[in-house]
Amino acid sequence: MYNTVDEIAKDGGKKIGKPGRHAGIRTVKSEADLEAIWIQYSQGGAPVAGSTYPGPRVEFADGSEIAKRPSSKSGGPTIDVLGVAGERVKIRVDPWPPVLPGATP
């Protein structure tokens, strides 16, 4: 995988999940997968104080950031990754809302 949040941004997150419908978006199968990514990559950063972002936001010494919000225009929780040079990647759950096993989508 990746060693830093900046590496995710520079690579477009290609090693995470699958491509989304638009460039710069990656998708994972479940909220548990999204949470695991958050836990892994938010470690070692400093919480951003005074942010208007609608969820936890962490900044690293190199200037890269990772943030998690409970909803987005697509409807589901999203992780936003910002690289040092301004690269952006969004990681979302697809499908949203999740389809329960045995249910017809």
N, C-alpha and C positions, 0 to 999 in steps of 0.2 A: 504494500500500500504506500502511503505517503509518510514522510517524517515531519512535515510542517504544514500548517494551513496555507502558507504561501505556495507550496508545491501543488496543493490541490488547485488553487486558483490558476497558476501558470499552465497546468496541464488540462484545465477545463474539467477536472474531476473524472476523467475518462476511466479511472480504475474503480470508480464507485458506481454501483448499480448499472442502470441502462440509460441511454440517451433519452431526454425528454422530447416534447413536441417542438421545442425551439432551441436554438443554440444557447449554451450557457446553463442549461437545465439538465440535471441528472435525476433519475428516479430510483427509489428503493421500494421493496414490496410491502413494508409494514412500518408502523410507528416505532416498533421495537428496533428495527434496523436503523431508523433515523436517530433514535435516542442513543444507540450504541456509537454512532458516528459522532454525535455531540459529546458524549462522555470521553471518547478517545481523543478528539482534537481540541477540546476546550481546555484541557489540562495544561497548566503552566502559564496561562495568560492572566491578565489582570482585568477584572470587571470594569467596564466603562461607566463611570459615574455621570449622572446627569443626562444620560442618553434619552431621547424620545422614542427609541426603538421599542416596539411592543413585546419585549421579551429579553432574556439574558443576552448580553453582548460582551465579548471578551477580546482584548487587544494584546498582541504579542510585542516583544521588544523590537522586532523588525518592522513593525507598523501594520502587519497583516491582522485581519479580524475574522472572527466567526461569531455568528449570532443565530438565535433560534426564536421563532415566533409561532404562536399557536394556530394562526390561520393566515391565508393569503388569498389573492384573487381566485386562485384555482380551488380554494376551499379548505385545503388541508394544512397541517403544520409544515413549516419550511425552515431549512437551515440556509443562511446566507453566508457566503465566503467572499472575503475581499482580500485580494493580493496586494503586495507592496506597490506594484506599478498600476493599480487600479483595476486589475482583472476581477471579474465577478462570476461566481457560480452559485446557482440555487439548487438545493437538494430537496426533493419532495417525495411524498408517498403517492404511488400510482398503482392501482386505481384509488381515487378518492371520491366518495367515501369507500373504505375497504369493503369488499364483498365477502360476506360470511360464507364459510364452507357449506355447500349444499344449496345455497341461495342462487336464484337466477338474477344475473345482473340487469 
